[in-house]
Amino acid sequence: MSTAALLAGCGSDTVAVDRFEVGRADRQGCQTLLEDLPESLSDQPRRQVDGSSYAAAWGDPAIVLRCGVAAPEGFDKFSACQRVNEVDWYVPERTIDDQGADVLMTTIGRDPRVELHLPAEHRPPVAALVDVADTVKEHTRRTGGCVDF
């Protein structure tokens, strides 16, 4: 499953994120989205990222946003979809009710696609989703949404 290898070293302000492939068409949009993200997310300060130029991180344990990701594993037209401030997110069913689980949320009906990994310690996820909503809306193109699936 996932995505981000959250390997922040002791005392390090850098978060290691697994390198992932971003399509040529998504690269510019992702760069401008990442540049425009807030300095704090869910009251957590922004951190440096190592390993991918298409990711951002906040807090410890790190909340990690990746831009230009592939469709989420397990998503289909019957999947539950959450709408927060006009941005639609796929959240795997198994993590919705389990407050002890990390949450991996992926935009639905947006291009480029954005993913947000939220460690359980930072739940509930709505604050983080609200904090990134305006930036996601501004730097991604709406191609569908919850009601379209």
N, C-alpha and C positions, 0 to 999 in steps of 0.2 A: 504494500500500500504505500505510501507516502512519497515523500517529496523532499522534505527538507531534512537534512542531517543537521540537527541542532547540536553542534559540538563546541559550544563556547568553552574555552579553557578557563581555568581558575584565574580570576582577576582580569581576564581579557575582556575588552569591549568589542571584540570581533566575533561574529557568528559565522560559522562555516556552513555553507549551503551547497548541496550537491549541484553540480553543473547539469543543466538540462538544455535541450535543443529548443531554440525559439525560431520560428519561421521568419524568413526574410521580410514578409509583409507586416509582421507584428513588431519588429525591432524598434522602429522609430516611435510608434505609439507607446510601446512599453517604456522606452527611455523617458519620454515626456511625462508619462504617468508617474514613474518612480521619482523624477525630479520634483514633482508637485505634491508628493505625499506629506502628511503632517509630521512635525518633529516629535510629537507624542501621539501614542495610540493607546486607548484605554488607560490613560494616565501613566503610561510607560514611556521612557525616553528612547529615542531612536538610537540604533547601534550600527556600527560598521558591518558590512557583509563581505565575506571572502568566498570565492568559488563561483559566483555568478554575478554578472552585471545586470541581471534581470530580476533581482530580488531585493527586498528591504526587510529590516528587522527592528523590533522594539522590545525592551524589557528583558528580564531574566527570571524564569526561562523565556526564551525568545518567542515572540509572536512573529511569524514570517509570512510575508506576502511575496508571491511570485507572479510574474506577468508573462503571458504568452504560452501558457501551459496547454497540454492536451486535454481532451474531454475527460471528465472524472470517471474513474473505474466504478462500475455499478450503476451509472446513470442511464435511464431510459425514459420513454415517454410516460411511464407510470410512476416515476419517482416523485417524492415529495419535494416541494420547492418553497423556499421562504423568501418573502419580499421585505426588504428593509430600505426605506427611503428611496423607493423606485428602482432599486437594484435587486435582481432576482438571484438567489443563491441555492445551489444544491448542497444539502447537508445529509450525509448518510444516516439512515434511520437509526442505526445502532448507537449513534453518538448523540442523538437529540435528547433522550431521556437520561442517559448515563452521565450525571454531573461529574463523575470521576474520570471521564474519558477526555482525551484531547479531541479537538474538533477540526476537521479539514473541510472548509467551505469553498465552493467553486462557483464563479458567476455562470449563469445560464442565459443564453440569448445575448451575449456580448462578444465583441471582437475588438481587440484580442481578449482572450479569456484570462481571468485573474483568479488566483487561489490564495486563501488565507488560512494558515495553520495556527490554531490557537491552543496553547497548552491548557490543560484542565485548571491549572492554578489561576488562570485569567478569565474563567467563566463567570457569568454568562457572556456569550459572544456578541450580543446586540450592541454593546458600546463600541467595540472594534468595528463592526459593520457600519454603524452610523458614522464613525470617524473617517472611514475611507469612501463612503458613498459618493460624496460630491466629486472627489478626484476620479473615481471610477466612471461616473457618468460623463464627466468632462473629457476624458481621454480614451473612452471606448465607444464603439458604435453599437447601438442597439439593433440586434438582428432577430429578436424574438423575446420570449420570456416565459414565465410560469404558465400563463394561460394558453400559450401556443403549443404546449407539449401535452 
